Amino acid sequence: MVYSKITADEAAALIKDGDIIGFSGFTAAGCPKEVTKALAKRAEEEHAKGNPLKVGIYTGASTGDSIDGYLSRAHAIKFRTPYQSNKDMRTELNNHDAHYFDLHLSELQQYIRYGFLPKPDLAILEVCEITDDGKVFLTSGVGIAPTVARMADRVIIELNRYHPREIEGMHDIYELADPPHRREIPIYKPSDRIGVPYIQIDPAKVVGVVETNLPNEVGAFTPQDEVTTRIGENVADFLSNEMKAGRIPASFLPVQSGVGNVANAVLGAMGANPDIPPFEIYTEVIQDSVVKLMAEGNAKFASGCSLTVSTPALEEIYKNLSDFKPKLLLRPQEISNSPEIARRLGLISINTALEADIFGNINSTHVLGTKMMNGIGGSGDFCRNAYLSIFTCPSVTKEGKISAIVPMVSHLDHSEHSVKILITEHGIADLRGKSPIQKAEVIINNCVDPSYRDLLNDYLKLGQKGHTPQKISAALAFHDTFIKTGDMHNVNWGAY
């Protein structure tokens, strides 16, 4: 079949107010980049005329600025799910100018198939190749692409020549059957392949192909500092000691790691620890540290949903495909983030907390309990089902004026029942087999910044009655004090 070559403006003209769009990609890797910029321009023009133009958006996770940024600034988003990290999008969501519902990443594809969420009208896919019979070869990210490509009435292709056709074979595309016909996912080690390297779509649904040549919009990660380096070393030391105690096999276990500078520091420290053997990775985001680990021989294989790496790291992969291609595999997110597979493989899950409380509960999403930061992402998919669930965070932020460990989290994403280990730059709190009061004592003594330890010990004395010794009237005093004075150190327990 001969597909129509169209411009981004012509593609954007095909999108109507109220359309629901599903995008390929996961983070800024593999996301379309041109059609959405043209759509944002068109929305601004229509709004200036007094005409409505807003769309619903399904993505794999966060996206590049070309989707979340441009469309947010154009006020062209009706609703958005399941994860974002763009500052302009964040403003839209927190101002209620766009509706946002947070969701575990493993659930979105099946929610759409089940009819819990409306069917996408349109799918926009970034690909490195499309064949005459409708075989679509994705670029550096998969996300929800198989489901939205199949269910959407129309498909727009962004054929991005920046990504070489030779990456064919790096993807393992597999879509689950829905209950009552679902079977087990036959993955027993990270390198197992269960699908095909392409998405098969009906060629008749392709309304146009927009040709581009653009790199991903993945920004550089913040360099490691003393705090993130120490957190990484604490994680590596903990895992080394678990091996020596016989609680982790000598061959080690596959690792899942979140995204960001702390996650990069953790993986780097694990690779540098002489007691930790070369290991496999089964995760959602493959980032720069994984490329480095592979080059050093410390990572044997990585399965994920995207290559969320800096431009230099991606270019290194593409220049050395014969070395990297056998060691990398990209999957849809309902497979990369599958709770079933996390439990079967015995993943060591390492994620970053925005805030933790002294009883081991985790807030991953909301600043001061109200303002959405990014979203829950895949942390819930993994931590509840991991062999070991570890959460990391710096003990303080805002030059010490905010303690990341508080009496009670201001928003709950992961309860104490899912959190086994908490690690900051100060130390390690092993929460396994401990009562709430024992958890509080080890977290305060090992993980809390020294300037907040007395305050949290004093709080613990206020609520000594009950299995979990909270004092409800004072539980959010840290947050209340910061809002009023700008520094959690100023809390006065007598006022509560």
C-alpha positions in Angstrom: 0.0 0.0 0.0 1.2 3.5 -0.8 0.7 5.8 2.3 -0.1 9.5 1.9 2.9 11.7 2.8 1.5 14.8 4.6 2.9 17.7 6.5 2.5 18.1 10.3 0.1 21.0 9.6 -2.0 18.7 7.4 -2.0 16.0 10.1 -3.0 18.5 12.8 -5.9 19.6 10.6 -7.3 16.1 10.8 -7.7 16.3 14.6 -11.1 17.5 16.0 -12.1 19.1 19.2 -12.8 16.3 21.8 -10.7 13.7 20.0 -8.8 11.3 22.2 -5.3 10.6 21.1 -3.0 7.7 22.1 0.7 8.2 21.6 3.7 5.9 21.2 6.7 6.3 23.5 7.5 6.2 27.1 9.0 9.2 28.8 10.5 11.4 26.0 11.8 8.3 24.2 9.9 7.3 21.1 7.3 10.0 21.4 6.0 11.9 18.3 7.3 15.5 18.0 5.9 17.3 15.0 2.2 16.8 14.7 1.5 17.9 18.3 3.5 21.2 17.8 1.3 21.9 14.8 -1.8 20.9 16.8 -0.8 23.4 19.5 -0.4 26.2 16.9 -3.8 25.3 15.5 -5.4 25.3 18.9 -4.1 28.8 19.7 -5.5 30.0 16.4 -8.9 28.4 17.0 -9.0 29.8 20.6 -8.3 33.2 19.3 -11.4 32.9 17.1 -13.4 31.8 20.1 -13.6 28.2 18.9 -12.9 25.2 21.2 -10.1 22.8 20.5 -9.0 20.4 23.3 -8.0 16.8 23.1 -7.7 13.9 25.6 -4.3 12.3 25.9 -3.1 8.8 26.6 0.6 8.3 26.8 3.0 5.7 28.0 4.4 7.9 30.7 5.8 11.4 30.6 6.7 12.8 27.1 8.9 15.4 25.6 8.1 19.1 25.5 6.6 18.7 22.0 3.6 16.9 23.5 3.1 17.9 27.1 4.8 21.3 26.9 3.4 22.7 23.6 -0.2 21.4 24.2 -0.2 22.7 27.8 0.9 26.2 26.8 -1.8 26.2 24.1 -4.4 25.1 26.7 -5.3 22.3 24.3 -5.7 19.4 26.8 -9.0 18.2 28.0 -7.7 15.3 30.1 -4.4 13.6 30.6 -3.2 10.2 32.0 -1.2 8.4 33.3 2.1 10.2 34.1 3.8 13.5 33.3 6.8 15.5 34.3 6.5 18.8 32.3 6.4 22.0 34.3 3.7 23.6 32.1 1.6 20.5 32.2 2.0 20.4 36.0 0.7 24.0 36.1 -2.3 23.1 34.0 -3.2 20.1 36.2 -2.7 21.9 39.5 -4.8 24.8 38.3 -7.6 22.4 37.1 -7.2 23.7 33.5 -6.8 20.1 32.5 -8.1 17.0 34.3 -5.6 14.4 35.3 -6.0 11.0 36.7 -3.0 9.2 38.1 -2.7 5.5 37.3 -0.3 2.6 37.8 1.4 2.4 34.4 0.8 -1.4 34.0 -3.0 -0.8 34.1 -3.6 1.8 31.3 -3.6 -0.5 28.3 -6.1 -2.9 30.0 -8.2 -0.1 31.3 -8.7 1.1 27.7 -9.4 -2.4 26.4 -11.9 -3.1 29.3 -13.8 0.0 28.4 -13.0 1.7 31.8 -11.7 4.6 29.7 -13.0 5.8 26.3 -11.5 4.3 23.2 -8.9 6.5 21.4 -10.0 8.1 18.2 -6.5 8.5 16.9 -3.1 7.0 17.5 0.1 8.9 16.7 3.1 6.7 16.4 6.8 7.5 16.0 8.4 4.8 13.9 11.7 4.0 12.1 9.9 2.0 9.4 6.4 1.1 8.1 5.9 -1.7 5.6 3.3 -1.9 2.8 1.3 -4.5 4.8 1.2 -2.4 8.0 4.1 -3.6 10.0 5.2 -0.7 12.2 8.7 -0.7 13.7 8.9 1.7 16.7 11.9 3.8 17.7 13.3 4.1 21.3 10.1 3.6 23.3 7.0 1.5 23.3 4.6 2.4 26.1 1.0 1.8 25.1 1.5 1.8 21.4 0.2 -1.7 20.6 -3.1 -1.2 22.2 -3.8 2.4 21.0 -2.7 1.5 17.4 -5.1 -1.5 17.3 -8.1 0.3 18.9 -7.9 3.7 17.3 -10.0 4.4 14.2 -7.2 6.4 12.6 -3.4 6.3 12.8 -0.9 9.1 12.0 2.7 8.0 11.5 5.8 10.1 12.3 8.5 8.4 10.3 11.6 9.6 12.2 14.8 9.0 10.2 17.0 9.9 13.2 16.5 6.4 14.5 18.2 3.7 12.3 16.1 1.0 10.6 18.7 -1.4 12.0 17.1 -1.2 15.5 14.5 -3.7 14.2 14.6 -6.7 16.5 15.2 -4.6 19.7 11.4 -4.7 20.4 9.3 -7.5 21.8 5.6 -6.6 21.1 3.0 -8.6 23.0 -0.5 -7.7 24.0 -2.3 -9.5 26.7 -5.6 -11.2 26.2 -8.4 -9.9 28.5 -10.1 -12.0 31.2 -11.5 -14.6 31.1 -9.1 -15.6 28.3 -5.9 -14.3 29.8 -3.0 -16.7 30.2 0.3 -16.5 32.1 3.0 -14.2 30.6 5.7 -16.7 29.6 8.7 -14.6 30.8 11.0 -16.5 33.1 14.2 -14.4 32.7 14.7 -10.8 31.5 15.9 -11.8 28.1 13.0 -14.1 27.2 11.1 -13.0 24.0 7.5 -13.7 23.7 6.2 -11.5 20.9 7.2 -10.0 17.5 9.5 -7.0 16.8 6.7 -4.9 15.2 3.1 -3.7 15.6 0.7 -5.0 13.0 -1.9 -2.4 12.0 -4.5 -2.2 9.3 -2.9 -0.1 6.5 -6.3 1.4 5.7 -6.3 3.2 9.1 -3.1 5.1 8.3 -4.3 8.6 7.3 -0.9 10.0 6.6 2.9 9.7 7.2 4.8 12.7 8.4 8.6 12.4 7.8 10.9 13.8 10.5 14.5 13.6 11.5 14.6 14.6 15.2 16.4 13.4 18.3 14.6 12.5 21.5 13.9 15.3 23.9 15.5 13.5 26.9 17.3 16.0 29.0 20.6 15.4 30.7 20.3 14.1 34.2 21.6 16.1 37.2 25.2 15.2 38.0 25.8 13.1 41.1 26.6 15.1 44.2 27.6 14.0 47.7 24.1 13.2 48.8 23.1 11.0 45.8 26.5 9.3 45.8 26.1 8.4 49.5 22.5 7.1 48.8 23.9 4.9 46.0 26.7 3.6 48.2 24.2 2.8 51.0 22.0 0.8 48.6 25.0 -1.1 47.3 26.3 -1.8 50.8 22.8 -3.1 51.9 22.5 -5.4 48.9 26.1 -6.7 49.4 25.3 -7.5 53.1 22.0 -9.2 52.0 24.1 -11.5 49.8 26.5 -12.2 52.6 23.6 -13.1 54.9 22.2 -15.5 52.2 19.0 -13.5 51.7 19.9 -12.7 48.1 21.3 -15.6 45.9 25.0 -15.4 45.1 24.0 -15.1 41.4 22.0 -12.0 42.4 18.5 -11.1 41.2 17.2 -8.8 38.4 17.0 -5.2 39.3 14.2 -2.6 38.7 15.2 1.0 39.1 13.2 4.2 38.8 14.4 7.2 36.7 16.5 10.2 37.7 19.7 11.3 39.3 19.3 9.2 42.5 18.5 6.1 40.4 21.5 6.7 38.2 23.7 7.0 41.3 22.3 3.8 42.8 22.9 1.7 39.7 26.4 3.2 39.3 27.2 2.3 42.9 25.9 -1.2 42.5 28.2 -1.6 39.4 31.2 -0.3 41.4 30.6 -2.6 44.4 33.0 -5.6 44.1 30.7 -7.9 46.0 27.8 -7.5 43.6 28.2 -9.6 40.4 27.1 -8.5 36.9 23.4 -8.5 37.0 20.3 -8.3 34.8 17.8 -5.5 34.7 14.0 -5.8 34.3 12.6 -2.3 34.5 10.5 0.3 32.7 13.2 2.9 32.0 16.7 2.1 30.7 18.9 5.1 31.4 22.4 6.3 31.0 23.8 4.4 34.0 22.7 1.1 32.3 24.7 1.9 29.2 27.7 2.6 31.3 27.2 -0.6 33.3 27.0 -2.6 30.1 30.2 -1.0 28.7 32.0 -1.9 32.0 30.6 -5.5 31.9 28.5 -5.0 35.1 25.1 -5.3 33.5 24.4 -8.4 31.4 21.0 -7.6 29.9 18.3 -4.9 30.2 14.6 -5.3 29.5 12.5 -2.2 29.6 9.9 0.0 28.0 12.2 2.7 26.6 15.8 3.9 26.1 15.4 7.0 28.2 19.0 8.1 27.7 20.8 11.3 26.9 21.5 12.0 23.2 25.2 11.1 23.6 24.3 7.8 25.2 21.7 7.0 22.5 24.2 7.8 19.8 26.7 5.4 21.5 24.1 2.7 21.4 23.3 3.3 17.7 26.9 3.5 16.7 27.6 0.1 18.5 24.3 -1.7 17.7 26.1 -5.0 17.2 27.3 -4.8 20.8 24.2 -3.4 22.5 21.3 -4.9 20.5 21.7 -8.4 21.9 21.6 -6.9 25.4 18.6 -4.7 25.1 14.9 -5.4 24.8 12.0 -3.0 24.7 8.4 -4.1 25.6 4.9 -2.6 26.1 4.5 -1.2 29.6 1.9 -3.8 30.6 4.7 -6.3 30.2 7.6 -4.3 31.4 5.6 -3.3 34.5 3.7 -6.5 35.0 3.2 -7.4 38.7 3.0 -11.1 37.7 6.5 -10.9 36.2 7.9 -8.8 39.1 6.8 -11.5 41.5 8.0 -14.4 39.4 11.5 -13.0 38.6 12.1 -11.9 42.2 12.9 -8.3 41.3 14.9 -6.0 43.6 12.8 -2.9 43.2 14.5 0.5 43.9 12.4 3.6 43.6 12.6 7.2 44.8 10.2 8.7 47.4 9.1 12.3 47.4 8.3 11.9 51.1 8.2 9.1 53.7 6.9 9.0 57.2 8.3 7.5 60.3 6.1 4.4 60.0 7.3 3.5 56.4 4.5 5.0 54.3 5.5 6.7 51.0 4.3 9.7 49.1 5.5 9.6 45.5 3.4 12.2 43.9 2.1 15.2 45.9 4.0 18.2 47.2 2.6 19.1 50.6 -0.3 16.8 49.9 -1.9 19.0 47.3 0.2 19.8 44.3 0.9 17.0 41.8 4.5 16.6 41.0 4.7 13.9 38.3 2.6 10.9 39.2 2.9 7.4 40.7 4.4 5.9 37.5 5.5 2.3 37.8 6.6 2.4 41.4 3.4 0.7 42.6 3.5 -1.9 39.9 6.9 -3.0 41.3 7.1 -2.4 45.0 4.1 -4.4 46.1 5.4 -7.4 44.1 9.1 -7.2 44.5 11.4 -9.7 46.2 12.8 -6.6 48.0 11.2 -3.2 47.7 13.6 -0.3 48.5 12.7 3.4 48.5 15.4 6.0 48.5 15.4 9.8 49.0 17.6 12.6 50.3 16.7 13.3 53.9 16.1 17.0 53.4 15.2 19.4 50.6 15.0 23.2 50.2 18.4 23.7 52.0 17.2 21.7 54.9 13.9 23.6 55.4 11.9 20.5 54.4 12.4 17.1 56.0 11.6 14.3 53.5 10.7 12.2 56.5 7.7 13.4 58.5 5.3 12.2 61.1 2.6 11.3 58.5 2.9 11.5 54.8 0.7 14.3 53.3 -0.4 12.0 50.5 -0.3 8.2 50.6 0.8 6.2 47.5 2.6 3.2 49.0 1.6 1.9 52.4 4.0 0.5 55.0 2.9 -3.0 53.9 4.7 -2.6 50.6 7.9 -0.9 51.8 10.6 -3.1 53.0 13.7 -0.8 53.1 14.1 2.9 53.4 17.5 4.5 52.5 18.7 8.1 52.7 22.2 9.5 52.6 22.4 9.0 56.4 21.7 5.3 56.5 19.5 2.3 56.1 16.2 1.4 57.8 15.3 -2.3 57.4 11.6 -2.4 58.1 11.0 -6.1 57.7 9.4 -7.8 60.6 9.0 -4.7 62.7 6.0 -3.2 64.4 5.1 0.5 63.7 6.9 1.8 66.8 10.0 -0.3 65.9 9.9 1.1 62.3 9.7 4.6 63.6 12.7 4.1 65.9 14.9 2.7 63.1 13.9 5.3 60.6 14.5 8.2 63.0 17.8 6.8 64.1 19.2 5.8 60.7 17.6 7.9 58.0 16.4 11.2 59.4 18.6 14.3 59.1 20.2 14.9 62.5 18.6 18.4 62.7 15.1 16.8 62.7 15.7 13.7 64.9 14.8 15.3 68.2 11.6 16.8 66.8 10.5 13.4 65.5 11.4 11.6 68.7 9.4 14.2 70.6 6.4 13.6 68.2 6.7 9.9 68.9 6.2 10.6 72.6 3.1 12.5 71.9 1.3 9.5 70.4 2.5 6.6 72.5 -1.0 5.1 72.9 -2.3 2.8 70.2 -0.6 0.3 67.8 0.5 3.1 65.5 1.3 6.0 67.8 0.1 8.9 65.8 -1.3 12.1 67.4 -3.9 13.1 64.7 -4.0 16.8 65.7 -0.2 17.0 65.2 0.4 14.5 62.4 0.7 17.1 59.7 2.4 19.8 61.8 5.6 19.6 59.8 3.7 20.6 56.7 1.5 23.2 58.5 4.6 24.8 59.9 6.4 24.9 56.5 3.3 26.6 54.9 3.2 29.2 57.7 6.9 29.8 58.3 8.9 28.3 55.4 10.9 26.0 57.6 9.8 22.7 59.2 12.4 23.2 62.0 10.0 25.8 63.5 7.4 23.2 64.5 6.1 23.7 68.1 4.4 20.6 69.4 2.8 22.5 72.1 0.6 24.3 69.6 -0.9 21.0 68.5 
